[in-house]
Amino acid sequence: MEALTQWQIRCPYCGERFDTSIDCSVEQQEYIEDCYVCCRPILFQVSVYDDNLTVTVKHENEG
């Protein structure tokens, strides 16, 4: 798996889809990235296990 992977997500606020880069060199991570459309903060939860990438996006306060 490449260290950086393009991934399409749907903003949990406005519902718009956009592509973002995911760093696959870290097995478990959680971070905030603003939506490119509505600019609201999205909580990203990323895990990489045996070359399987899982990306979950939530409202910032859903934790």
Residue frames as qw, qx, qy, qz and C-alpha x, y, z in Angstrom:
[[0.000, 0.890, 0.455, 0.000, 0.00, 0.00, 0.00],
 [0.365, 0.586, -0.031, 0.723, 1.27, 3.47, -0.87],
 [0.306, -0.189, -0.501, 0.787, 2.23, 5.78, 2.02],
 [0.269, 0.318, 0.175, -0.892, -0.28, 8.38, 0.78],
 [0.153, 0.332, 0.891, 0.271, -3.58, 7.24, -0.70],
 [0.284, -0.097, -0.161, -0.940, -6.37, 9.28, -2.26],
 [0.029, -0.344, -0.915, 0.207, -9.71, 8.54, -0.61],
 [0.231, -0.402, -0.339, -0.819, -13.18, 9.89, -1.32],
 [0.102, -0.299, -0.777, 0.544, -15.27, 10.81, 1.70],
 [0.165, -0.682, -0.499, -0.509, -18.70, 12.36, 2.24],
 [0.014, 0.315, -0.387, 0.866, -18.84, 15.31, 4.61],
 [0.211, -0.402, -0.861, 0.228, -21.01, 14.42, 7.64],
 [0.046, 0.479, 0.312, -0.819, -22.29, 18.03, 7.73],
 [0.379, 0.501, -0.151, -0.763, -23.10, 19.09, 4.16],
 [0.836, 0.235, 0.476, -0.141, -23.11, 15.66, 2.47],
 [0.523, 0.778, -0.299, -0.180, -20.76, 16.69, -0.35],
 [0.947, -0.058, 0.149, 0.278, -18.16, 14.20, -1.57],
 [0.230, 0.905, -0.357, 0.006, -14.52, 15.16, -1.98],
 [0.887, 0.170, -0.312, 0.296, -11.13, 13.48, -2.32],
 [0.338, -0.870, 0.330, -0.138, -8.53, 13.73, 0.41],
 [0.547, 0.457, -0.674, 0.195, -5.09, 12.22, 1.05],
 [0.838, -0.514, 0.054, -0.175, -4.77, 9.57, 3.74],
 [0.095, 0.672, -0.718, 0.155, -1.38, 8.80, 5.32],
 [0.946, -0.088, -0.231, -0.210, -1.21, 4.98, 5.41],
 [0.507, 0.419, -0.628, 0.417, 2.20, 4.84, 7.12],
 [0.218, -0.254, 0.628, -0.703, 0.51, 5.05, 10.56],
 [0.174, -0.189, -0.963, -0.083, -1.59, 2.06, 11.63],
 [0.195, -0.726, -0.653, 0.095, -4.10, 3.92, 13.85],
 [0.216, 0.000, -0.066, 0.974, -4.76, 7.65, 13.76],
 [0.014, -0.796, -0.602, 0.063, -7.40, 10.21, 14.54],
 [0.277, -0.172, 0.063, 0.943, -7.32, 13.80, 13.33],
 [0.273, 0.761, 0.415, -0.417, -9.45, 16.78, 12.30],
 [0.282, 0.018, 0.506, 0.815, -9.61, 18.07, 8.72],
 [0.327, 0.463, 0.222, -0.793, -11.94, 20.79, 7.45],
 [0.605, 0.518, 0.603, 0.048, -14.47, 20.02, 4.71],
 [0.333, -0.050, 0.398, 0.853, -13.36, 21.54, 1.40],
 [0.047, -0.554, -0.607, -0.568, -16.95, 22.62, 0.69],
 [0.391, -0.810, -0.334, -0.281, -18.52, 23.87, 3.94],
 [0.245, 0.601, -0.465, 0.602, -15.28, 24.32, 5.96],
 [0.717, -0.558, 0.151, -0.389, -16.65, 22.54, 9.06],
 [0.078, -0.565, 0.812, -0.124, -14.28, 20.31, 11.07],
 [0.911, 0.041, -0.298, -0.283, -14.49, 16.59, 10.28],
 [0.546, -0.537, 0.634, -0.111, -13.12, 13.93, 12.64],
 [0.719, 0.404, -0.538, -0.176, -11.18, 11.29, 10.69],
 [0.696, -0.417, 0.572, -0.121, -10.53, 7.87, 12.24],
 [0.650, 0.561, -0.479, -0.185, -8.11, 5.86, 10.13],
 [0.694, -0.410, 0.592, -0.018, -6.79, 2.34, 10.60],
 [0.588, 0.535, -0.563, -0.227, -4.53, 0.23, 8.40],
 [0.663, -0.316, 0.659, -0.161, -4.35, -3.51, 9.02],
 [0.612, 0.038, 0.740, 0.274, -2.81, -6.03, 6.60],
 [0.122, -0.018, 0.505, 0.854, -3.03, -3.49, 3.76],
 [0.094, -0.661, -0.703, -0.246, -6.75, -2.93, 4.45],
 [0.089, 0.114, -0.158, 0.977, -7.59, 0.73, 4.93],
 [0.183, -0.685, -0.705, 0.001, -10.61, 1.79, 6.99],
 [0.105, 0.139, -0.076, 0.982, -11.61, 5.46, 7.09],
 [0.171, -0.690, -0.699, 0.072, -14.48, 6.71, 9.24],
 [0.104, 0.280, -0.015, 0.954, -15.61, 10.34, 9.23],
 [0.280, -0.649, -0.687, 0.168, -17.83, 11.94, 11.89],
 [0.115, -0.923, -0.092, -0.356, -18.93, 15.28, 13.25],
 [0.278, 0.569, -0.529, 0.565, -16.12, 16.81, 15.30],
 [0.389, -0.415, 0.500, -0.652, -17.97, 16.29, 18.60],
 [0.911, -0.046, -0.234, -0.335, -19.06, 12.68, 17.95],
 [0.174, -0.637, 0.732, -0.169, -15.65, 11.35, 19.06]]
